[in-house]
Amino acid sequence: MSWFERSKKPPETAPEQRRVRTEGLWVKCEGCRGIIWKKDLEQNWQVCPRCDYHFRLNAVQRLELLLDPGWTERDAALASADPLHFVDTRPYRERLREAQAKYGMADAIITAEGQLNGRPVLCCSMEFGFIGGSMGAVVGEKVTRAMELAAEQRRPLIVVSCSGGARMMEGTISLMQLAKVSAAAARLDQARVPYISVLTDPTTGGVTASFAMLGDLNIAEPGALIGFAGPRVIEQTIRQKLPKGFQRAEFLLEHGFLDAVVHRRELKSYIAAALDFFLA
């Protein structure tokens, strides 16, 4: 057998196998439109290292950002019973089941007991991905229970809001939560227990109109959209062009609706200093 018959070409690799697989490794920043290595973004608490644009965090990431390791969850099993048997394009029960399976939580908020720089606190964190972080009976009940427990144990409460507002699938029952949580916040104030509200992008609708704006200290992340109705709805209603930056955190701070706008990397230390002041 001749040498050229023994020397065979190696099997060719298909073109799709020769490509470097980069899907999911890069993220486009919505602020500067730059391309960011995903691991760099994760190590920077989902903040663009170039322009400081704050990407959204999920509810668990928020708790990990603010609380010391070892926090525990309360009222994890509370779930909506679909009181109106609501059906739009599909049944509300079906949407609930899908969200519960996807996010591993019963509703759009987590209540956690833990410590912040060694100080015992309660912290509620909302999940926007769960039906837009909307507030129905369960969210209202969990926030109310957290406020009542904070008053009973004299433990500071931190609520991180990220929500599209009241949950339409629960109708008037969801709107009742505005009065319910506001009354609980008033009792917490009477007990003289600190309540710090952190507003993130977006915080709108009934959540803004209730507990998100009732903190002893109302803090927002840079660039967060905060308001009752959205800017597009307002423009269409009043038929006027809104000012630049309208309803963004910096605009609200300038007009006296917020106490501070705090970068994510400084948020934990800022809240710790605030609690030191409140409890001195």
Protein Blocks (a to p, Z undefined) as FASTA:
>chain_A
ZZklmmccdddddfklmpccfehkaccdfklopacdfklmmmnoopafklopacdddfkl
mmmmmpcghiacehklgccehlnopaffbcfklmmmmmmmmnopablcdcddddeehiac
ddddddfkggoipacfklmmmmmmmmmmmmmnopacddddddebjcfklmmmlmmmmmmm
mmmmmmmmmnopacddddddddehjllmmmmmmcfbdcddehiacdfbdfklmmmmnopa
cdehihiaklmmmnopafbdcdfklmmmmmmmmmmmmmZZ
